[in-house]
């Protein structure tokens, strides 16, 4: 279906990095791996959700601006925020028995974003294996529930 880079590969790269025990030399290496895994898993989920919203509901994060002749963020919001809000908007469009799921997915992705920012910018903080496993678990929930084709 896709003729371009599949962001889902970031998810699998993160899991492979966790299993690559020979890369871990000391606590600094653990932090490097954990932070990188959180970053890659988040971006796999973010890009998957962004594409899913576009394909399934026509919710785009960027639009072509005729004046500047380039793609710009829609509504002067970050793409991340547009994706969280898009999932929340889908909750209003689906049957009531599915609404809670999309609100939950929106919250999960937003929480993953906070964890990703912490991993990228809080250099004094300590990222743990539990943090990484939490992001992986949340990421799996995103991929399990945002499918492009219904399962047969």
N, C-alpha and C positions, 0 to 999 in steps of 0.2 A: 504494500500500500504506500509506503513512504519511499521517496526517492532522494532523501537527504538524511543527515545524521539522526540516529535514534537515541534520544536522551535517556531512554531506559537503560542504555549501556552504562551510564553513570552509576545506576543502582547496583548493577552486577560488579562493576569495578570496585565500589566501596566494600562489598562483601569479600571480594578476592583480597583486597588490601588487609582486611582484618585477619584473614587466614594466613597471610604471608609472615609467619613468625620470624623468619630469618632476617626480616627488615628491622625488627625491634632490637635495638642495641641498648637503649637505656630509657629512662622516663621521658626524656625529650622526644625520642622517636615515637613512643606511645602517643604523646600529645600531638605530634605531627600527623600520625596516621588517624587518630580519632577525629581531629579537627577536619582533616581532608575528607574522611568518610562522611561526616555530617554534612559538609558542604556539597559533596557530589550527590548524596541521596536527596537532599533538599532540592537541588536543581533538577534532578531527574523527575521528581514529583511535580515541581512547579511547572516545568515545561510540558509535562504530560497533561496536567490539568488545563494549562493554557490552550494547548492544541485541542483537547477534548471539548472545551467550552466553545471554541471556534467551530469545530466540525459539527458538534451536536446541536448547538444553540445559536450559532452565528455571533457569539460574544467575542469581540476582538479587543485586544489590549492596545493595538496600534492602528492608526489610520493614515492614509496618504494625505499629506497637506499640499494642496495645489500651489499655494504661495511659495513655500520653501522647497517644494519638489522633493520631499523626503517623508519617510515614515516618522510620525510623532506619537507620543503617548496620548491615549484617548483621555479626555477630560482633565488633562494636566495632573494626573495621578500616576503613581508608580505602577508598573505592570504587575507587581506583586499584589498591591492593594486591589487592582482591578480583578485579578483572578480570585482572591478571597471573596470579594463582593459578588463576582459572577457566580460562584458556587452558592452563595447565600441567595442570589436571585433565582437560581434554578430551584431552590427549595420552595419558592413561591409558585413555581410552574408545574411541579410534579404532583401526583396524587398525595393526599395527606399522609398515607402510610410510608412514603419515601421522603417526605419533607425533612424530617429530623436527621436522616442520614446526610443530606447535603449541607445542612447547617453544621453538623458534626465534622464533615470533611473540610469545610471552610475553616473551622476552628483549628482542626488538626494542622492544616497547611500553614496557617498563621503562626501557630505555636512552633512548628518546624522552622519557620523563618526566623523567629526570635532565637532559637537554639543555633541556627546557622550563623546569625550575626554574632552571637556570643562566641562561637567557635572561631570565627574569622577575626574578631576585633578585641575580645577580652583576653589579652595576652597573659594576664596575671591569674586568670581563673584556671581551674583544673577540670578538664573534660574527662569523664570516666567511661569505662566500657558500658556501664548502665545507661549513660546518656546516648551512646552510640546505638545500643540495642533498642532504646526507646524510639529513636529516629527511624531505625530500620522497620520496626513494628508499625509505626505510623505510616511510613512510606508504603508498606505492603497493603495497608488498608486503602490508601489512595488508589493504587494500581488495581486492586481487587474490585473496586467499586466504580471506577471510571473506565469503562470498556467502550471501544469503538464499535464493536459488533456484539450483539447479544449472543450468549452461549447457546449452542444447539443442544 
